[in-house]
């Protein structure tokens, strides 16, 4: 007997496949979809809260949208998962040497633009649209404003995890490119 998520006992499925084939292509695994789970953070300004290691435990990738503050933050995040990071307007030359201003990633068919942003928060969306205008992105992950944001503007979804000392985000992308985002308080 197996247990369902709600605790009910259910009989085990009988497979018509041989034991080896059954493990490789069981009916259950054929219907499971691979979801990429990404931890998203920005504006840590040299302070990575200890809780982040637990919060981001189990993610496939971490995106840091700038104002990292110290290269040690990158190293700490690398202990949790792979990391892609960009520098922000407050980052020093050591952080800038390890990061870029803009990154475009393709994950499960979803194109992600990663940049810090800058200038006035009232015009940041327009500047980011302009920065990625030739990159055909589905999502732009950014920071700078210290304010969490999840907003669809035209064909692009804008995602800001907020101040990395108060909030963080998650981006989950299914194998078909569909995605969902979530902001959590740290």
Phi, psi and omega in degrees: 000147175246165176248134175284169180303329181271006175096349179296145175274134178230147180292147178290142179289140176266132183260143175272359180269160174294161182305319181292312179297323181299319180291326184278329184220054180293151180304326181293312184292335178294333183262350177285140180252139178281125177244128177272125181251122184242129172273137184234131182216157178205163171052051176280337177047046175083005183232106175256114182295140181305329181297339182298327180297321177285315183300316181268002177301129179093356176284156179275334185202152174239134173250128174245120186266035169092174194054053181291313175097331184195139179296339177298330178296318178299314180298317179297318180291327177296335177290339181269311183197174173300152183225141169240130184219150174237158178274158176246178183296339181262357184281142181279178184296330179293318177292317180298328179292335182262352186227174176242179179277332187208142176224143172239126182241149173242113181234117181054035179081005178254125181267124184245126171262134180236123178204160179280317188091182179177172179077202184294136177295340182286339182238012185294322180299314180297320179294320178292319175303317180294319181300323184253017187301332181257010186256356178051051181272151175266326184227141168242119176262129183212175179227227173077314187279343184065013180242124178299143180210135172225103187211132175272126176233108185063233181269359186246136175263127180257131184227115177239119181285353179088198181288117184295358174259000181228324183221161175213174181224166174229139176236118179246125184240121178285166184295342179266006178093348175294147183217162171218153181236161179205140176249136178232148173279138180272000000 
